[in-house]
Amino acid sequence: MTLSIHASLLILVTAIFITGVAAWMGVERLSFLKIAGLITGISGAVMLALNKEHDGNSNTALWGDIFIIINAISYAFYFVLVKPLMTQYNPVHVIRWVFTIALVFVVPIGWNELSAVQWETLTVKDISAVGFIVVGATFFAYLFNLYGIHRLGASITGTYIYTQPIFAALIAVLVLNEVFTLNKIIAALLIVSGVYMVSRREK
């Protein structure tokens, strides 16, 4: 629904929303620098989402960007809410319950699509790709995030998201032939600047 470069940059706002959610829940205090970072980063996200340089249907791409922003907000709540659990429970124990509870909600929604899959037509490459997404890019990604929260805390763990758009953008350019435009570069600078401001430790 959207471009890989857009997705990789928009997911950066997770770190910005973590600060906003933590402040809203009374976990962290908002300073002038953090407020400026929130405004700057969200401005970049809005600028990117309203970009008219999408390939294909621009309306569909806009909805794709909006869903990614909603995902970033949801993930921010997850990061903040799961932090207290990490002081009491093992990361594997937490991730087991996260996926078990999620299964209850996902199965009714996705059952029709799952039952429509023609499993006999899948190749080894198809199965390997799905396996990597489910086990590598989902299970282990969440597990390592929880381990990071357990050892370092939510804010520091969230900053590791910074590396994601670098790799995603490189892959998108090399494999998918996507391009960086001036509008995307400006939006990226706003988002990265916002993330830097909300993550900076004040003396």
C-alpha positions in Angstrom: 0.0 0.0 0.0 3.0 2.3 0.4 6.7 2.5 -0.4 9.3 0.7 1.6 11.3 3.9 2.1 8.1 5.6 3.5 7.5 2.6 5.8 11.1 2.6 7.1 11.1 6.3 7.8 7.6 6.5 9.4 8.4 3.6 11.8 11.0 5.9 13.3 8.3 8.0 14.8 7.8 5.1 17.2 10.6 6.5 19.3 8.9 9.9 19.3 5.5 8.5 20.3 7.2 6.5 23.1 8.2 9.8 24.7 4.7 11.3 24.1 2.9 8.2 25.5 5.3 8.0 28.5 4.6 11.7 29.3 0.9 11.2 28.9 0.9 8.3 31.3 3.1 10.2 33.8 6.1 8.0 33.4 8.4 10.7 32.0 8.4 14.5 32.1 8.1 16.6 29.0 10.7 19.3 28.6 10.9 22.1 26.0 13.4 20.0 24.0 11.1 16.9 24.0 8.1 19.0 23.0 10.1 20.5 20.1 11.2 17.0 19.1 7.6 15.8 19.1 6.5 18.6 16.9 9.5 18.3 14.5 9.3 14.5 14.2 5.5 14.4 13.7 5.8 17.3 11.1 8.2 15.1 9.1 5.8 12.1 9.4 2.9 14.2 8.2 5.0 15.7 5.3 6.0 12.2 4.2 2.4 10.8 4.5 1.0 13.7 2.4 3.7 13.3 -0.2 2.2 13.1 -3.7 5.2 11.3 -5.3 3.8 7.8 -4.5 4.0 5.1 -7.1 0.5 3.9 -8.2 -2.6 4.9 -6.3 -1.8 7.9 -4.1 -4.9 7.5 -2.0 -4.0 3.8 -1.3 -0.5 4.8 -0.4 -1.7 7.5 1.9 -3.8 4.9 3.8 -0.7 2.7 4.0 1.3 5.5 5.6 -1.6 6.2 8.0 -1.7 2.6 9.1 2.1 2.6 9.7 1.7 5.7 11.9 -1.1 4.0 13.8 1.2 1.0 14.2 3.9 3.3 15.6 1.5 4.7 18.1 0.3 1.3 19.2 3.9 0.0 19.5 4.8 3.0 21.6 2.0 2.1 24.1 3.4 -1.5 24.0 6.9 -0.3 24.8 5.8 1.8 27.8 3.2 -0.7 29.2 5.5 -3.7 29.0 8.4 -2.0 30.8 7.0 -2.7 34.4 6.5 -6.4 33.4 10.2 -6.7 32.6 11.2 -6.0 36.2 9.1 -9.1 37.3 9.1 -11.6 34.5 11.5 -13.3 32.1 11.3 -11.9 28.5 10.4 -15.3 27.1 7.5 -15.6 29.5 6.2 -12.1 28.5 6.5 -12.8 24.7 4.7 -16.1 25.1 1.7 -14.4 26.6 1.9 -11.5 24.1 1.6 -13.9 21.2 -1.0 -16.1 22.9 -3.3 -13.2 23.6 -2.7 -11.8 20.1 -3.6 -15.1 18.5 -7.1 -14.8 20.1 -7.7 -11.6 18.2 -5.9 -12.4 15.0 -7.4 -15.8 14.2 -11.1 -14.5 13.8 -9.9 -11.6 11.6 -7.6 -13.5 9.4 -9.2 -16.9 9.2 -10.8 -16.4 5.8 -7.5 -15.4 4.2 -5.7 -18.3 5.9 -8.3 -20.8 4.7 -8.0 -19.5 1.1 -4.3 -20.2 0.9 -3.6 -23.0 -1.6 -0.8 -24.7 0.5 0.0 -27.3 -2.2 1.1 -24.6 -4.6 3.6 -23.1 -2.3 7.3 -23.7 -3.1 10.2 -24.1 -0.7 11.1 -20.5 -1.4 7.6 -19.3 -0.4 7.6 -21.4 2.8 11.1 -20.2 3.7 10.0 -16.6 3.2 6.9 -17.0 5.4 9.0 -18.8 8.0 11.5 -16.0 8.1 8.8 -13.4 8.5 7.0 -15.3 11.3 10.1 -16.6 13.2 12.9 -14.2 12.4 11.3 -10.8 11.7 8.4 -11.2 14.2 9.1 -13.6 17.0 12.8 -13.0 17.5 12.4 -9.2 16.8 9.8 -9.0 19.7 11.9 -11.3 21.9 15.1 -9.2 21.5 13.1 -6.0 22.0 11.8 -7.3 25.3 15.3 -8.5 26.3 16.6 -5.0 25.5 13.8 -3.4 27.6 14.6 -5.8 30.4 18.3 -4.9 30.3 18.3 -1.3 29.1 14.8 0.2 29.5 12.2 1.3 27.0 13.7 4.6 25.9 17.2 3.2 25.0 15.8 0.1 23.4 13.5 2.4 21.3 16.5 4.3 19.9 17.8 1.1 18.2 14.9 1.6 15.8 17.1 4.3 14.2 19.1 1.7 12.4 16.1 0.2 10.7 15.4 2.9 8.0 19.1 2.8 7.0 19.0 -0.9 6.1 15.4 -0.7 4.8 16.2 2.3 2.5 19.3 0.6 1.1 17.4 -2.6 0.3 14.5 -0.6 -1.2 16.9 1.3 -3.5 19.0 -1.7 -4.5 16.2 -4.3 -4.8 13.0 -2.4 -5.4 14.5 0.4 -7.4 12.9 3.1 -5.2 14.4 6.6 -5.2 15.0 9.3 -2.6 13.4 12.6 -3.6 14.0 16.0 -2.1 10.7 15.8 -0.3 11.6 12.4 1.3 15.0 13.7 2.3 13.5 16.8 4.1 10.9 14.6 5.8 13.6 12.2 6.9 15.7 15.0 8.4 12.7 16.3 10.3 11.9 12.8 11.7 15.5 12.0 12.6 15.9 15.5 14.2 12.8 14.9 16.2 13.9 11.5 17.4 17.3 13.0 18.4 15.6 15.8 20.5 13.2 13.5 22.3 16.0 11.0 23.1 18.6 13.5 24.2 19.4 13.3 27.9 19.2 16.7 29.6 21.8 17.7 32.2 
